[in-house]
Each structure stands twice: as structure tokens, then as C-alpha cells.
Amino acid sequence: MWPKSVAAFLWGLVLAISLMLIVFRILPAAVDVKLFVGLMLGFCVWVGVMTFCYSRNSAKAASVVCVKWLMASSLINALLFFSQT
């Protein structure tokens, strides 16, 4: 159970940050609204990823899927970053 707990905590944190960065870049609102939305959605994403990791049979199986999500969100973040510059 400990490996799944560590994987769930870390992947939840990393994916929530990465996905909320996408939301922060595309949301047409004031900065304070973006921060509030990011905080609320980030927590929900973190809980969802943690629940997903606990539902898998092993930490490795959960990590494989989370790496795919991280690669996709990182690519989108890079595209959004370089398209705004």
C-alpha cells in the first residue's frame, strides 16, 4: 500500500500542477480569478488522480498511465507557452 500511496501523492501533485497550468494559460479572466479557479480545480484533479492510483493493482500500473497524461499535458503546455511568445 505504501508504494501506491507515494505514487498517488506525487502523481496527483505533478498532474494537478501541469493541468492547472493549461487552464491558467487559456482562461480569459483576471489573475485573481485564475488563481481561485486553479486552486479549486487543482485540488479536485489531485483527489481524482489519487483515487485513480489507488484503484490500480500496483503503483507501476498507475504510473504508466500517469506518465502518458503528463507527457500529453507537457506537450500542450509547451505549445501554449511558445505560441504566446
The 8 nearest C-alpha neighbors of each residue, nearest first, counted from 0:
[[1, 3, 2, 4, 53, 57, 58, 5],
 [2, 0, 4, 3, 5, 6, 58, 7],
 [3, 1, 5, 4, 0, 58, 6, 57],
 [4, 2, 58, 6, 0, 1, 5, 7],
 [5, 3, 1, 7, 2, 6, 8, 0],
 [4, 6, 8, 2, 7, 3, 9, 1],
 [5, 7, 3, 9, 4, 8, 10, 2],
 [8, 6, 49, 4, 52, 10, 5, 9],
 [7, 9, 5, 11, 6, 10, 4, 12],
 [8, 10, 12, 6, 11, 7, 5, 13],
 [11, 9, 13, 7, 12, 8, 6, 14],
 [12, 10, 45, 48, 8, 14, 9, 49],
 [11, 13, 9, 15, 10, 14, 45, 8],
 [14, 12, 10, 16, 15, 11, 9, 17],
 [13, 15, 17, 16, 11, 12, 10, 18],
 [14, 16, 41, 12, 18, 45, 17, 13],
 [17, 15, 19, 13, 14, 18, 20, 12],
 [16, 18, 14, 20, 15, 19, 13, 72],
 [19, 17, 21, 15, 20, 16, 14, 72],
 [18, 20, 22, 16, 21, 17, 37, 15],
 [19, 21, 23, 17, 18, 22, 16, 24],
 [22, 20, 24, 19, 18, 23, 76, 25],
 [21, 23, 19, 25, 20, 24, 26, 18],
 [24, 22, 20, 21, 26, 25, 33, 19],
 [23, 25, 21, 22, 26, 20, 79, 27],
 [26, 24, 22, 23, 27, 21, 79, 20],
 [25, 27, 23, 22, 28, 24, 33, 21],
 [28, 26, 25, 29, 24, 33, 23, 30],
 [29, 27, 26, 32, 33, 30, 31, 25],
 [28, 30, 32, 31, 33, 27, 26, 34],
 [29, 31, 33, 32, 34, 28, 23, 35],
 [30, 32, 34, 33, 29, 35, 28, 36],
 [33, 31, 35, 29, 34, 30, 36, 28],
 [32, 34, 30, 36, 31, 35, 23, 37],
 [35, 33, 37, 31, 32, 36, 38, 30],
 [34, 36, 32, 38, 37, 33, 31, 39],
 [37, 35, 33, 39, 38, 34, 40, 32],
 [38, 36, 34, 40, 35, 41, 39, 19],
 [37, 39, 41, 35, 36, 40, 34, 42],
 [38, 40, 36, 42, 41, 37, 35, 43],
 [41, 39, 43, 37, 42, 38, 36, 44],
 [42, 40, 15, 44, 38, 43, 37, 39],
 [41, 43, 45, 40, 44, 39, 38, 46],
 [44, 42, 40, 46, 45, 41, 47, 39],
 [45, 43, 47, 41, 46, 42, 15, 40],
 [44, 46, 11, 42, 48, 15, 43, 47],
 [45, 47, 49, 43, 44, 48, 50, 42],
 [48, 46, 44, 50, 49, 45, 43, 51],
 [49, 47, 51, 11, 45, 50, 46, 44],
 [48, 50, 7, 46, 52, 51, 47, 11],
 [51, 49, 47, 53, 48, 52, 46, 54],
 [50, 52, 48, 54, 49, 53, 47, 55],
 [53, 51, 49, 61, 7, 54, 50, 55],
 [52, 54, 50, 51, 55, 3, 49, 7],
 [53, 55, 51, 52, 50, 56, 61, 57],
 [56, 54, 52, 53, 57, 61, 60, 51],
 [55, 57, 54, 60, 58, 53, 61, 59],
 [58, 56, 59, 60, 55, 3, 61, 2],
 [57, 59, 3, 61, 60, 2, 62, 6],
 [58, 60, 62, 57, 61, 63, 3, 56],
 [61, 59, 57, 63, 62, 58, 55, 56],
 [60, 62, 52, 58, 59, 64, 63, 55],
 [63, 61, 65, 59, 64, 60, 66, 58],
 [64, 62, 66, 60, 61, 65, 59, 67],
 [63, 65, 67, 62, 66, 61, 68, 60],
 [64, 66, 62, 68, 67, 63, 69, 61],
 [67, 65, 69, 63, 68, 64, 62, 70],
 [66, 68, 70, 64, 65, 69, 71, 63],
 [69, 67, 65, 71, 66, 70, 72, 64],
 [68, 70, 66, 72, 67, 71, 73, 65],
 [71, 69, 73, 67, 68, 72, 66, 74],
 [72, 70, 68, 74, 69, 73, 67, 75],
 [71, 73, 75, 69, 74, 70, 76, 68],
 [74, 72, 76, 70, 75, 71, 69, 77],
 [73, 75, 77, 71, 72, 76, 70, 78],
 [74, 76, 72, 78, 73, 77, 79, 71],
 [77, 75, 73, 79, 74, 78, 21, 80],
 [78, 76, 80, 74, 75, 79, 73, 81],
 [79, 77, 75, 81, 76, 80, 82, 74],
 [78, 80, 76, 82, 77, 81, 75, 83],
 [81, 79, 77, 78, 82, 83, 76, 84],
 [80, 82, 84, 78, 83, 79, 77, 76],
 [81, 83, 79, 84, 80, 78, 77, 76],
 [84, 82, 81, 80, 79, 78, 24, 77],
 [83, 81, 82, 80, 79, 78, 77, 24]]
